[in-house]
Amino acid sequence: MKIKLKNSASMESRPIDTPFYQSFSRRMVLILILVSFTPMVLVSGIILDEFRISYREKIHAHLAELVLKHKQNIDAFLDEKMGDIRFVAASFTFEELADDLFLDRVLENLRREESTVFEDLGVINEQGRQLSYVGPYQLKQAVYADADWFQQAIKTPYYISEVFLGLRGKPHFIVSVRGRHEGKYWLLRATIDFDSFNSLVENLRIGRTGFALILNREGEFQTKSTFIAENGEEKDLYQLIKRGERRSNGVYILERTMDTGQEDIYVGAFLKDEDWLLIYQQDAADAFSDLRRAQGIAILIILMGGLAMVVTALILSKKMVRQVAELDQEKEMMNEQIIETGKLASVGELAAGVAHEINNPVAIMVEEAGWIEDLLEEDDLKESENLSEFRRALNQIHVQGKRCKEITHKLLSFARKTDSRIHEIELNELVEEVVGLSAQQARYNNVEIRVHLQEQLPPMRMSPTEVQQVLLNLINNALYAMDGRGGVIDVYTRRKEENVVIEVSDTGPGIPESNLARIFDPFFTTKPVGKGSGLGLSICYGIIKKMDGDIDVRSVVGEGTTFTVRIPIKPDRTDTPGPRTEPETEAEAEFSPTD
């Protein structure tokens, strides 16, 4: 397979189950939760409280409007009935109304208009004796002189009584009009059907627990009611409503918590010049059921959001702690690599020093061998039996000295005298030089290096030492991969379009697919500890990219690996000055390559 690689760092995750990272993770979770929850709780609390106040005010306004409407209906009902009786009293004389037959026709006319609202009619003189009566009860000649309602009614032009049982033994109330005949007062009174009146109040029902009632000043019920009073509570309620919140429309609102813990809402409006009190009562839980339901849904959503925040905080904190652990690991590895790099630099300096020191005695040895060769030309030595052996030995000294010169020169060039200046070079010659430097190690590993060079490649302007470093890294990696197994390394050069291509291919074990994406990452290595720094291919990648080139890899496990380097041909490049090298010694100058 073939893969294009990027130079991106990738590291193994560091275990985060140590006490330090566990404590760090807990603190981060706590901070994330506090930072997330605090504004959410504050905003949600403020919104819910404002919604509660607004909804409560809405319910209060609705109930107040409803009670006010029923108050107006009841007042209109009473005013209408009083108006009917006043019209009758004003339209007919005392003598006509005192006639039972005439009064019966009047009642019939009233019932035709008002159905059964008027139960009966009667005319009562100043002494409280009923002079005429029409209705379903036997009340003619009834005496009301001692009745509370009569004593009140005879004193006022118009009167509406409290609800009472009276002589008929059932709840009713009376509407009366006072007249005057021959200097004496008389009353035209009508009994109002209680059920018709009570229906006006019973219609005021909302929810499951809402109901209405009417109380008088003494706390007596003026309508049927499901209200259960204890210890005169209804009279206290009459006075309590008056201490409630009074709205601009005259309606009172009160919320009260009972001894049982139940909270009730009372809405009241006064009737009959505050003689009667219309009260609407409902459980607060019933009245605010929609509010409680909305609050429950909101709290559920908040809890779900909080749970999501906690889960998110756990995931984010774990991820962030893992990243911190990876950064710490990378930092430690970089520190270790810096130490190793320092050691390698020291080894390089040592190698350069050793090569320098070896170069001088080798040069002297070669000079002395030349001098001995000159001595052999003298006549007294030409006749020596060992002359040919001497010449063979001197020739071997020259050959081995030249070989030492080449090895020390290459070692100095690579380890210490690296020159990053750009020159015009023949790439094939540089490849052959690097292959020659690696030939001895290849033979030791039973590996054959084969070179396939395309002729007449254009001269390349680049840093020879940098290209040399790239090739050495690729070849050395191939040798390491085939260590102990033997094999073949093929090095190719060719021109492809506007690029010069270098390929280094081996018959080694190949690279697993899981590692292909990471081999150019800094510090990534599959070699044992102490065998590799993980920087070689990363450095190669950087060098090639600096040349505007590209490097990729193809590998099949069990078959081998091929690295392909593409370098663009740019003949217009100019020389770039690099770091100055140290002056060469006389021996180094003598053995410097001249080609």
PARO-406109 format. One line per 8 residues: number of its first residue (from 1); their letters; for each residue z negated, x, y negated of C-alpha. Coordinates in nm, 4 decimals, padded with zeros to 6 digits. Example, Ala and Ser with C-alpha at 12.3 -4.5 7.8 and 13.67 -1.06 7.14 Angstrom:
1	AS	-00.7800/01.2300/00.4500 ~ -00.7140/01.3670/00.1060
% end
This chain:
1	MKIKLKNS	00.0000/00.0000/00.0000 ~ 00.0515/00.1004/-00.3635 ~ -00.1947/00.0454/-00.6424 ~ -00.1939/00.1134/-01.0163 ~ -00.5346/00.2338/-01.1280 ~ -00.7274/00.2192/-01.4496 ~ -00.9806/00.4689/-01.5739 ~ -01.2806/00.2339/-01.5764
9	ASMESRPI	-01.6314/00.3228/-01.4714 ~ -01.7737/00.1435/-01.1716 ~ -02.1075/00.2106/-01.0146 ~ -02.3172/00.0837/-00.7308 ~ -02.5801/-00.1630/-00.8435 ~ -02.9240/-00.0205/-00.8596 ~ -03.1895/-00.2188/-00.6675 ~ -03.3870/-00.4292/-00.9125
17	DTPFYQSF	-03.6786/-00.5095/-00.6856 ~ -03.8934/-00.2307/-00.8297 ~ -04.2048/-00.3366/-01.0257 ~ -04.0559/-00.2196/-01.3556 ~ -03.7403/-00.4284/-01.3261 ~ -03.9305/-00.7269/-01.1860 ~ -04.1651/-00.7190/-01.4860 ~ -03.8685/-00.6708/-01.7195
25	SRRMVLIL	-03.6899/-00.9658/-01.5565 ~ -03.9955/-01.1917/-01.5917 ~ -04.0343/-01.1045/-01.9589 ~ -03.6663/-01.1683/-02.0231 ~ -03.6819/-01.5071/-01.8446 ~ -03.9870/-01.6018/-02.0488 ~ -03.8197/-01.4995/-02.3752 ~ -03.4974/-01.6853/-02.2914
33	ILVSFTPM	-03.6899/-01.9993/-02.1955 ~ -03.9028/-01.9882/-02.5112 ~ -03.6022/-01.9247/-02.7334 ~ -03.4117/-02.2100/-02.5668 ~ -03.6940/-02.4596/-02.5220 ~ -03.8665/-02.4270/-02.8595 ~ -03.5818/-02.5593/-03.0784 ~ -03.4832/-02.8160/-02.8149
41	VLVSGIIL	-03.8384/-02.9535/-02.7887 ~ -03.8860/-02.9548/-03.1657 ~ -03.5530/-03.1233/-03.2395 ~ -03.5894/-03.3690/-02.9510 ~ -03.9452/-03.4537/-03.0535 ~ -03.8451/-03.5140/-03.4143 ~ -03.5441/-03.7252/-03.3139 ~ -03.7453/-03.9297/-03.0639
49	DEFRISYR	-04.0248/-03.9862/-03.3150 ~ -03.7800/-04.0926/-03.5858 ~ -03.6062/-04.3189/-03.3357 ~ -03.9415/-04.4678/-03.2334 ~ -04.0367/-04.5401/-03.5949 ~ -03.6943/-04.6848/-03.6701 ~ -03.6894/-04.8993/-03.3570 ~ -04.0451/-05.0219/-03.4166
57	EKIHAHLA	-03.9539/-05.1197/-03.7696 ~ -03.6454/-05.2952/-03.6380 ~ -03.8527/-05.4966/-03.3884 ~ -04.1075/-05.5838/-03.6565 ~ -03.8336/-05.6957/-03.8947 ~ -03.6677/-05.9038/-03.6225 ~ -03.9905/-06.0777/-03.5236 ~ -04.0859/-06.1355/-03.8862
65	ELVLKHKQ	-03.7467/-06.2922/-03.9553 ~ -03.7756/-06.5080/-03.6436 ~ -04.1257/-06.6331/-03.7326 ~ -04.0212/-06.6945/-04.0918 ~ -03.7270/-06.9039/-03.9725 ~ -03.9511/-07.1150/-03.7487 ~ -04.2034/-07.1492/-04.0300 ~ -03.9299/-07.2851/-04.2497
73	NIDAFLDE	-03.8219/-07.5228/-03.9731 ~ -04.1764/-07.6521/-03.9263 ~ -04.2313/-07.6871/-04.3021 ~ -03.9001/-07.8692/-04.3272 ~ -04.0033/-08.0990/-04.0423 ~ -04.3369/-08.1844/-04.2058 ~ -04.1801/-08.2254/-04.5506 ~ -03.9118/-08.4496/-04.4037
81	KMGDIRFV	-04.1650/-08.6762/-04.2311 ~ -04.3801/-08.6872/-04.5400 ~ -04.0728/-08.7744/-04.7443 ~ -03.9879/-09.0627/-04.5090 ~ -04.3349/-09.2131/-04.5421 ~ -04.3361/-09.1641/-04.9200 ~ -04.0006/-09.3401/-04.9392 ~ -04.1350/-09.6354/-04.7415
89	AASFTFEE	-04.4509/-09.6542/-04.9542 ~ -04.2484/-09.6418/-05.2736 ~ -03.9838/-09.8893/-05.1588 ~ -04.2046/-10.1747/-05.0439 ~ -04.5075/-10.3562/-05.1800 ~ -04.8521/-10.3615/-05.0317 ~ -04.8085/-10.7258/-04.9285 ~ -04.4850/-10.6503/-04.7423
97	LADDLFLD	-04.6279/-10.3538/-04.5591 ~ -04.9462/-10.5456/-04.4699 ~ -04.7247/-10.7896/-04.2736 ~ -04.6982/-10.6796/-03.9106 ~ -04.3486/-10.8214/-03.8656 ~ -04.2183/-10.6459/-04.1756 ~ -04.3927/-10.3205/-04.0761 ~ -04.2364/-10.3455/-03.7320
105	RVLENLRR	-03.8887/-10.3612/-03.8872 ~ -03.9729/-10.0558/-04.0986 ~ -04.0834/-09.8600/-03.7894 ~ -03.7683/-09.9670/-03.6087 ~ -03.5568/-09.8358/-03.8964 ~ -03.7502/-09.5073/-03.8971 ~ -03.7047/-09.4645/-03.5255 ~ -03.3346/-09.5375/-03.5581
113	EESTVFED	-03.3123/-09.2361/-03.7851 ~ -03.5761/-09.0134/-03.6227 ~ -03.5726/-09.1277/-03.2587 ~ -03.9316/-09.1252/-03.1268 ~ -04.0794/-08.8809/-03.3790 ~ -04.2781/-09.1647/-03.5401 ~ -04.5093/-09.3152/-03.2798 ~ -04.6614/-09.5933/-03.4945
121	LGVINEQG	-04.7273/-09.7144/-03.8502 ~ -05.0361/-09.8647/-04.0059 ~ -05.1786/-09.9826/-04.3351 ~ -05.5460/-09.9070/-04.4030 ~ -05.7546/-10.0406/-04.6888 ~ -06.0042/-09.8480/-04.8994 ~ -06.2883/-09.9273/-04.6579 ~ -06.1028/-09.7666/-04.3662
129	RQLSYVGP	-06.0050/-10.0879/-04.1862 ~ -05.6563/-10.1048/-04.0499 ~ -05.4956/-10.4191/-04.1940 ~ -05.1617/-10.4009/-04.0121 ~ -05.0387/-10.1903/-03.7215 ~ -04.7247/-10.1546/-03.5122 ~ -04.7092/-09.9211/-03.2157 ~ -04.7856/-09.8734/-02.8473
137	YQLKQAVY	-05.1651/-09.8775/-02.8869 ~ -05.4160/-10.1588/-02.9489 ~ -05.5399/-10.0279/-03.2812 ~ -05.5184/-10.3354/-03.5078 ~ -05.8431/-10.3889/-03.6941 ~ -05.9459/-10.0285/-03.6017 ~ -06.1970/-09.8805/-03.8406 ~ -06.1474/-09.5172/-03.9624
145	ADADWFQQ	-06.4134/-09.5061/-04.2289 ~ -06.6029/-09.2276/-04.0551 ~ -06.2946/-09.0286/-03.9465 ~ -06.2543/-08.6904/-04.1111 ~ -05.8853/-08.7356/-04.1654 ~ -05.9380/-09.0691/-04.3466 ~ -06.2013/-08.9262/-04.5761 ~ -05.9622/-08.6481/-04.6706
153	AIKTPYYI	-05.6548/-08.8689/-04.6959 ~ -05.8111/-09.1332/-04.9250 ~ -05.8826/-08.8587/-05.1769 ~ -05.5275/-08.7224/-05.2041 ~ -05.1895/-08.8831/-05.2754 ~ -05.0300/-08.7170/-04.9706 ~ -05.1973/-08.5852/-04.6605 ~ -05.1138/-08.4288/-04.3253
161	SEVFLGLR	-05.4051/-08.4180/-04.0844 ~ -05.5061/-08.1649/-03.8242 ~ -05.4110/-08.2257/-03.4636 ~ -05.6865/-08.4323/-03.2994 ~ -05.7424/-08.6769/-03.0110 ~ -05.8788/-08.9753/-03.2040 ~ -05.9144/-09.3247/-03.0595 ~ -05.6050/-09.2906/-02.8404
169	GKPHFIVS	-05.7390/-08.9873/-02.6551 ~ -05.4286/-08.7691/-02.6810 ~ -05.3234/-08.4962/-02.9286 ~ -05.1548/-08.6225/-03.2422 ~ -05.1623/-08.5817/-03.6188 ~ -05.1175/-08.8212/-03.9069 ~ -04.8996/-08.8210/-04.2160 ~ -05.0297/-09.0521/-04.4893
177	VRGRHEGK	-04.9431/-09.1668/-04.8407 ~ -05.1984/-09.3228/-05.0732 ~ -05.1111/-09.6323/-05.2732 ~ -05.2953/-09.8549/-05.5233 ~ -05.3153/-10.2356/-05.5209 ~ -05.5300/-10.4451/-05.7525 ~ -05.7324/-10.1402/-05.8478 ~ -05.8065/-10.0340/-05.4940
185	YWLLRATI	-05.6570/-09.7545/-05.2823 ~ -05.4784/-09.8149/-04.9576 ~ -05.3049/-09.5805/-04.7102 ~ -04.9734/-09.5990/-04.5316 ~ -05.0128/-09.3723/-04.2373 ~ -04.7738/-09.2680/-03.9555 ~ -04.8521/-09.0908/-03.6308 ~ -04.6111/-08.8056/-03.5467
193	DFDSFNSL	-04.5111/-08.7548/-03.1827 ~ -04.6938/-08.4398/-03.0710 ~ -04.4342/-08.3340/-02.8174 ~ -04.1599/-08.3375/-03.0802 ~ -04.3737/-08.1264/-03.3085 ~ -04.4832/-07.8937/-03.0312 ~ -04.1234/-07.8261/-02.9229 ~ -04.0600/-07.6608/-03.2585
201	VENLRIGR	-04.3186/-07.3984/-03.1669 ~ -04.2371/-07.3684/-02.7976 ~ -03.8802/-07.2732/-02.8840 ~ -04.0145/-06.9494/-03.0314 ~ -04.0043/-06.7358/-02.7146 ~ -03.8722/-06.3811/-02.6719 ~ -03.8857/-06.1640/-02.3652 ~ -04.1192/-06.2284/-02.0750
209	TGFALILN	-04.4500/-06.2485/-02.2610 ~ -04.3637/-06.3809/-02.6080 ~ -04.5029/-06.7204/-02.7113 ~ -04.6084/-06.9018/-03.0303 ~ -04.9011/-07.1247/-03.1333 ~ -05.0507/-07.2828/-03.4418 ~ -05.4159/-07.2521/-03.5404 ~ -05.6064/-07.4187/-03.8200
217	REGEFQTK	-05.8746/-07.2548/-04.0317 ~ -06.1388/-07.3302/-03.7699 ~ -05.9304/-07.1622/-03.5023 ~ -05.8413/-07.4892/-03.3310 ~ -05.5059/-07.5147/-03.1566 ~ -05.2561/-07.7397/-03.3274 ~ -05.0003/-07.6984/-03.0492 ~ -05.0029/-07.6403/-02.6771
225	STFIAENG	-05.0587/-07.2750/-02.5884 ~ -05.0929/-07.0334/-02.2987 ~ -05.3313/-06.8277/-02.5103 ~ -05.6673/-06.7763/-02.3415 ~ -05.9489/-06.7222/-02.5881 ~ -06.2841/-06.5640/-02.5237 ~ -06.5936/-06.5954/-02.7429 ~ -06.4181/-06.7648/-03.0334
233	EEKDLYQL	-06.1376/-06.5101/-03.0378 ~ -05.8922/-06.7622/-03.1790 ~ -06.0950/-06.8037/-03.4993 ~ -06.1269/-06.4266/-03.5313 ~ -05.7545/-06.4051/-03.4806 ~ -05.6926/-06.6359/-03.7755 ~ -05.8923/-06.4049/-04.0014 ~ -05.7552/-06.0905/-03.8357
241	IKRGERRS	-05.3945/-06.1844/-03.9060 ~ -05.4766/-06.2114/-04.2749 ~ -05.5851/-05.8443/-04.2668 ~ -05.2574/-05.7320/-04.1106 ~ -04.9541/-05.5865/-04.2864 ~ -04.8160/-05.8440/-04.5279 ~ -04.4422/-05.8240/-04.5900 ~ -04.2585/-05.9328/-04.8998
249	NGVYILER	-04.1508/-06.2590/-04.7321 ~ -04.5132/-06.3579/-04.6699 ~ -04.5142/-06.2768/-04.2979 ~ -04.8074/-06.0795/-04.1529 ~ -04.7675/-05.8240/-03.8705 ~ -05.0504/-05.6785/-03.6688 ~ -05.0692/-05.4572/-03.3589 ~ -05.3948/-05.4649/-03.1678
257	TMDTGQED	-05.5224/-05.2970/-02.8532 ~ -05.7378/-05.5184/-02.6340 ~ -06.0478/-05.4091/-02.4450 ~ -05.8357/-05.4001/-02.1281 ~ -05.6109/-05.1384/-02.2876 ~ -05.3213/-05.3785/-02.3363 ~ -05.1493/-05.3544/-02.6729 ~ -05.0233/-05.6780/-02.8332
265	IYVGAFLK	-04.8091/-05.7576/-03.1342 ~ -04.9011/-06.0516/-03.3577 ~ -04.6718/-06.1959/-03.6205 ~ -04.8113/-06.4749/-03.8390 ~ -04.6979/-06.7084/-04.1171 ~ -04.9120/-06.9693/-04.2968 ~ -04.8292/-07.3418/-04.3127 ~ -04.9748/-07.6325/-04.5148
273	DEDWLLIY	-05.1134/-07.4200/-04.7988 ~ -05.2659/-07.1792/-04.5467 ~ -05.4382/-07.4582/-04.3561 ~ -05.2329/-07.3774/-04.0510 ~ -05.1281/-07.0420/-03.9149 ~ -04.8132/-07.0005/-03.7021 ~ -04.8745/-06.7046/-03.4717 ~ -04.6262/-06.5320/-03.2446
281	QQDAADAF	-04.7792/-06.3042/-02.9803 ~ -04.6069/-06.0618/-02.7396 ~ -04.7065/-05.7629/-02.5279 ~ -04.6025/-05.4412/-02.7005 ~ -04.4681/-05.3072/-02.3698 ~ -04.2405/-05.6117/-02.3458 ~ -04.1353/-05.5997/-02.7109 ~ -04.0578/-05.2263/-02.6956
289	SDLRRAQG	-03.9156/-05.2230/-02.3427 ~ -03.5743/-05.1093/-02.4654 ~ -03.7419/-04.8333/-02.6665 ~ -03.9415/-04.7177/-02.3638 ~ -03.6282/-04.7237/-02.1510 ~ -03.4342/-04.5208/-02.4097 ~ -03.7247/-04.2755/-02.4366 ~ -03.7366/-04.2431/-02.0594
297	IAILIILM	-03.3644/-04.1695/-02.0421 ~ -03.3952/-03.9176/-02.3272 ~ -03.6889/-03.7433/-02.1574 ~ -03.4963/-03.7335/-01.8295 ~ -03.1977/-03.5769/-02.0073 ~ -03.4292/-03.3266/-02.1784 ~ -03.5896/-03.2365/-01.8452 ~ -03.2482/-03.1928/-01.6841
305	GGLAMVVT	-03.1380/-02.9803/-01.9792 ~ -03.4600/-02.7806/-01.9496 ~ -03.3983/-02.7276/-01.5792 ~ -03.0448/-02.6121/-01.6581 ~ -03.1877/-02.3740/-01.9196 ~ -03.4365/-02.2323/-01.6694 ~ -03.1634/-02.1782/-01.4097 ~ -02.9369/-02.0232/-01.6734
313	ALILSKKM	-03.2204/-01.8001/-01.7942 ~ -03.2852/-01.6832/-01.4376 ~ -02.9164/-01.6088/-01.3767 ~ -02.8640/-01.4371/-01.7135 ~ -03.1818/-01.2340/-01.6883 ~ -03.0942/-01.1198/-01.3380 ~ -02.7455/-01.0242/-01.4521 ~ -02.8729/-00.8431/-01.7611
321	VRQVAELD	-03.1435/-00.6604/-01.5661 ~ -02.8824/-00.5555/-01.3108 ~ -02.6623/-00.4236/-01.5915 ~ -02.9575/-00.2352/-01.7409 ~ -03.0340/-00.0915/-01.3978 ~ -02.6709/00.0156/-01.3584 ~ -02.6770/00.1790/-01.7020 ~ -02.9983/00.3582/-01.6103
329	QEKEMMNE	-02.8429/00.4715/-01.2847 ~ -02.5296/00.5864/-01.4635 ~ -02.7442/00.7743/-01.7135 ~ -02.9350/00.9471/-01.4338 ~ -02.6123/01.0319/-01.2521 ~ -02.4580/01.1672/-01.5713 ~ -02.7679/01.3814/-01.6258 ~ -02.7355/01.5109/-01.2707
337	QIIETGKL	-02.3635/01.5751/-01.3207 ~ -02.4317/01.7572/-01.6459 ~ -02.6707/01.9817/-01.4556 ~ -02.4124/02.0306/-01.1790 ~ -02.1409/02.0939/-01.4387 ~ -02.3604/02.3553/-01.5985 ~ -02.4042/02.5167/-01.2596 ~ -02.0292/02.5067/-01.2009
345	ASVGELAA	-01.9690/02.6576/-01.5437 ~ -02.2134/02.9342/-01.4591 ~ -02.0380/02.9926/-01.1281 ~ -01.7048/03.0005/-01.3103 ~ -01.8338/03.2568/-01.5573 ~ -01.9759/03.4595/-01.2702 ~ -01.6438/03.4424/-01.0851 ~ -01.4581/03.5486/-01.3984
353	GVAHEINN	-01.6972/03.8382/-01.4448 ~ -01.6615/03.9470/-01.0832 ~ -01.2812/03.9286/-01.1082 ~ -01.2916/04.1310/-01.4286 ~ -01.5117/04.3985/-01.2723 ~ -01.2968/04.4167/-00.9576 ~ -00.9772/04.4447/-01.1590 ~ -01.0772/04.7744/-01.3216
361	PVAIMVEE	-01.1541/04.9761/-01.0017 ~ -00.8449/04.8311/-00.8338 ~ -00.6353/04.9550/-01.1267 ~ -00.7924/05.3029/-01.0967 ~ -00.7334/05.2971/-00.7196 ~ -00.3636/05.2209/-00.7714 ~ -00.3347/05.4949/-01.0339 ~ -00.4941/05.7481/-00.7999
369	AGWIEDLL	-00.2619/05.6426/-00.5202 ~ 00.0366/05.7087/-00.7501 ~ -00.0990/06.0501/-00.8310 ~ -00.1400/06.1302/-00.4606 ~ 00.2186/06.0157/-00.4033 ~ 00.3325/06.2600/-00.6687 ~ 00.1378/06.5409/-00.4936 ~ 00.3159/06.4670/-00.1686
377	EEDDLKES	00.6415/06.5684/-00.3350 ~ 00.5192/06.9291/-00.3562 ~ 00.6839/07.1758/-00.1111 ~ 00.3727/07.2740/00.0777 ~ 00.3002/06.9103/00.1694 ~ 00.6549/06.8085/00.2557 ~ 00.6302/06.9993/00.5834 ~ 00.3129/06.8151/00.6897
385	ENLSEFRR	00.3295/06.6325/01.0213 ~ 00.1432/06.3344/00.8726 ~ 00.3681/06.2937/00.5669 ~ 00.5133/05.9664/00.6885 ~ 00.1674/05.8312/00.7638 ~ 00.0518/05.9344/00.4169 ~ 00.3472/05.7554/00.2591 ~ 00.2802/05.4416/00.4719
393	ALNQIHVQ	-00.0862/05.4420/00.3641 ~ 00.0061/05.4881/-00.0031 ~ 00.2585/05.2101/00.0173 ~ -00.0079/04.9830/00.1712 ~ -00.2463/05.0769/-00.1097 ~ 00.0188/04.9732/-00.3640 ~ 00.0873/04.6458/-00.1852 ~ -00.2769/04.5498/-00.1454
401	GKRCKEIT	-00.3569/04.6597/-00.4995 ~ -00.0793/04.4386/-00.6309 ~ -00.2157/04.1524/-00.4204 ~ -00.5653/04.2050/-00.5625 ~ -00.4123/04.2088/-00.9096 ~ -00.2426/03.8743/-00.8521 ~ -00.5587/03.7129/-00.7080 ~ -00.7859/03.8332/-00.9896
409	HKLLSFAR	-00.5291/03.7358/-01.2509 ~ -00.5005/03.3826/-01.1152 ~ -00.8776/03.3547/-01.0826 ~ -00.9251/03.4696/-01.4430 ~ -00.6513/03.2365/-01.5629 ~ -00.8022/02.9321/-01.3949 ~ -01.1765/02.9956/-01.4174 ~ -01.2139/03.1599/-01.7549
417	KTDSRIHE	-00.8951/03.2361/-01.9351 ~ -00.7725/02.8726/-01.9379 ~ -00.5141/02.8230/-02.2065 ~ -00.4481/02.4650/-02.3258 ~ -00.1650/02.5753/-02.5531 ~ 00.1691/02.4097/-02.4849 ~ 00.4503/02.6342/-02.3643 ~ 00.7938/02.5839/-02.2278
425	IELNELVE	00.7573/02.6355/-01.8528 ~ 00.9577/02.6107/-01.5361 ~ 00.7773/02.3478/-01.3323 ~ 00.9072/02.4711/-00.9961 ~ 00.7734/02.8222/-01.0612 ~ 00.4333/02.6772/-01.1557 ~ 00.4259/02.4684/-00.8358 ~ 00.5105/02.7717/-00.6219
433	EVVGLSAQ	00.2350/02.9705/-00.7925 ~ -00.0270/02.7000/-00.7217 ~ 00.0904/02.6623/-00.3624 ~ 00.0642/03.0369/-00.3174 ~ -00.2932/03.0276/-00.4497 ~ -00.3828/02.7608/-00.1929 ~ -00.1876/02.9080/00.0995 ~ -00.4754/03.1122/00.2419
441	QARYNNVE	-00.7129/02.8111/00.2456 ~ -00.4388/02.5988/00.4040 ~ -00.3881/02.8481/00.6879 ~ -00.7635/02.8569/00.7415 ~ -00.7644/02.4748/00.7800 ~ -00.4587/02.4811/01.0077 ~ -00.2571/02.2943/00.7428 ~ 00.1075/02.3660/00.6600
449	IRVHLQEQ	00.2116/02.3289/00.2939 ~ 00.5821/02.2493/00.2592 ~ 00.7535/02.2652/-00.0787 ~ 01.0567/02.0486/-00.1663 ~ 01.1782/02.1445/-00.5115 ~ 01.4768/01.9918/-00.6867 ~ 01.6922/02.2625/-00.8444 ~ 01.7726/02.2835/-01.2147
457	LPPMRMSP	01.4805/02.0783/-01.3426 ~ 01.4705/02.0803/-01.7226 ~ 01.2131/02.3090/-01.8854 ~ 00.8920/02.1236/-01.9645 ~ 00.6737/02.1722/-02.2709 ~ 00.3125/02.1419/-02.1524 ~ -00.0063/02.3370/-02.0911 ~ 00.0457/02.5435/-01.7766
465	TEVQQVLL	-00.3245/02.5695/-01.6999 ~ -00.3710/02.1903/-01.7228 ~ -00.0797/02.1196/-01.4875 ~ -00.2122/02.3936/-01.2604 ~ -00.5526/02.2224/-01.2580 ~ -00.3984/01.8875/-01.1645 ~ -00.1956/02.0345/-00.8772 ~ -00.4910/02.2373/-00.7464
473	NLINNALY	-00.7128/01.9277/-00.7451 ~ -00.4556/01.7199/-00.5563 ~ -00.3872/01.9931/-00.2993 ~ -00.7558/02.0757/-00.2507 ~ -00.8369/01.7067/-00.1984 ~ -00.5649/01.6858/00.0650 ~ -00.6981/01.9996/00.2380 ~ -01.0497/01.8544/00.2389
481	AMDGRGGV	-00.9259/01.5259/00.3852 ~ -00.7559/01.7120/00.6745 ~ -01.0416/01.9561/00.7272 ~ -01.0638/02.0436/01.0983 ~ -00.7771/01.8121/01.1944 ~ -00.4747/02.0081/01.0764 ~ -00.1648/01.8497/00.9308 ~ 00.1072/01.8830/00.6729
489	IDVYTRRK	00.1055/01.8709/00.2929 ~ 00.4424/01.8066/00.1280 ~ 00.4887/01.8883/-00.2409 ~ 00.7981/01.7379/-00.4074 ~ 00.9483/01.7813/-00.7534 ~ 01.2445/01.5826/-00.8833 ~ 01.3852/01.4239/-01.1927 ~ 01.3900/01.0452/-01.2157
497	EENVVIEV	01.5491/00.9011/-01.5280 ~ 01.3573/01.0477/-01.8240 ~ 01.0618/01.1672/-01.6165 ~ 00.9800/01.4645/-01.3990 ~ 00.8048/01.3453/-01.0835 ~ 00.5587/01.5496/-00.8781 ~ 00.4428/01.4138/-00.5426 ~ 00.1684/01.5536/-00.3224
505	SDTGPGIP	00.1711/01.3873/00.0184 ~ -00.0547/01.4561/00.3168 ~ -00.0870/01.3382/00.6773 ~ -00.4622/01.2930/00.6525 ~ -00.6770/00.9918/00.7502 ~ -00.5864/00.7908/00.4368 ~ -00.8066/00.6127/00.1835 ~ -00.9693/00.2745/00.2651
513	ESNLARIF	-00.8431/-00.0112/00.0530 ~ -01.1936/-00.0797/-00.0811 ~ -01.2013/00.2682/-00.2393 ~ -00.8490/00.2766/-00.3839 ~ -00.9445/00.0928/-00.7013 ~ -01.2222/00.3419/-00.7761 ~ -01.0973/00.6896/-00.6938 ~ -01.0154/00.7716/-01.0568
521	DPFFTTKP	-01.3570/00.6507/-01.1797 ~ -01.5883/00.9239/-01.3063 ~ -01.8511/01.0378/-01.0532 ~ -01.7028/00.8342/-00.7693 ~ -01.6788/01.0439/-00.4551 ~ -01.6871/00.9916/-00.0793 ~ -01.7866/01.3507/-00.0152 ~ -02.1419/01.4334/00.0981
529	VGKGSGLG	-02.4040/01.5329/-00.1579 ~ -02.3324/01.8820/-00.2837 ~ -01.9694/01.8757/-00.1692 ~ -01.8134/01.7033/-00.4679 ~ -01.8915/01.5935/-00.8223 ~ -01.6551/01.2941/-00.8405 ~ -01.4921/01.4362/-01.1543 ~ -01.1737/01.5980/-01.0174
537	LSICYGII	-00.9417/01.2962/-01.0032 ~ -01.0938/01.1546/-01.3221 ~ -01.0068/01.4790/-01.5020 ~ -00.6558/01.4705/-01.3535 ~ -00.6141/01.1144/-01.4793 ~ -00.7214/01.2187/-01.8289 ~ -00.4882/01.5204/-01.8356 ~ -00.1846/01.3174/-01.7252
545	KKMDGDID	-00.2605/01.0371/-01.9695 ~ -00.2890/01.2938/-02.2494 ~ 00.0669/01.3998/-02.1625 ~ 00.1753/01.0320/-02.1933 ~ 00.2328/01.0399/-01.8196 ~ 00.1128/00.8303/-01.5315 ~ -00.0505/00.8871/-01.1934 ~ -00.0823/00.6476/-00.9024
553	VRSVVGEG	-00.1616/00.6578/-00.5335 ~ -00.0258/00.5105/-00.2114 ~ -00.2318/00.5278/00.1023 ~ -00.2309/00.3895/00.4565 ~ -00.5390/00.4430/00.6708 ~ -00.4507/00.6632/00.9675 ~ -00.1163/00.7747/00.8231 ~ -00.1834/00.9591/00.4998
561	TTFTVRIP	-00.1922/00.9510/00.1217 ~ 00.0613/01.0227/-00.1527 ~ -00.0226/01.0959/-00.5155 ~ 00.2676/01.0537/-00.7597 ~ 00.2595/01.2108/-01.1071 ~ 00.5203/01.1120/-01.3670 ~ 00.5518/01.3233/-01.6815 ~ 00.8014/01.2204/-01.9517
569	IKPDRTDT	01.0563/01.4762/-02.0662 ~ 00.9927/01.5452/-02.4355 ~ 01.1870/01.8528/-02.5457 ~ 01.0954/01.8001/-02.9098 ~ 00.7285/01.8870/-02.8605 ~ 00.5980/02.1762/-03.0707 ~ 00.3475/02.4399/-02.9719 ~ -00.0092/02.3331/-03.0108
577	PGPRTEPE	-00.2587/02.6129/-03.0727 ~ -00.5361/02.6291/-02.8179 ~ -00.8594/02.8241/-02.7951 ~ -00.8278/03.1985/-02.8265 ~ -00.8881/03.4006/-02.5136 ~ -01.0907/03.7170/-02.4930 ~ -00.9025/04.0475/-02.5331 ~ -00.7719/04.1865/-02.2081
585	TEAEAEFS	-00.8932/04.5190/-02.0814 ~ -00.6501/04.8011/-02.0233 ~ -00.6471/04.7233/-01.6553 ~ -00.5775/04.3574/-01.7164 ~ -00.2969/04.4445/-01.9582 ~ -00.1439/04.6786/-01.7032 ~ -00.1469/04.4180/-01.4272 ~ -00.0431/04.1188/-01.6443
593	PTD	00.2599/03.9381/-01.5061 ~ 00.5775/04.0193/-01.6914 ~ 00.7878/03.7393/-01.5436
% end
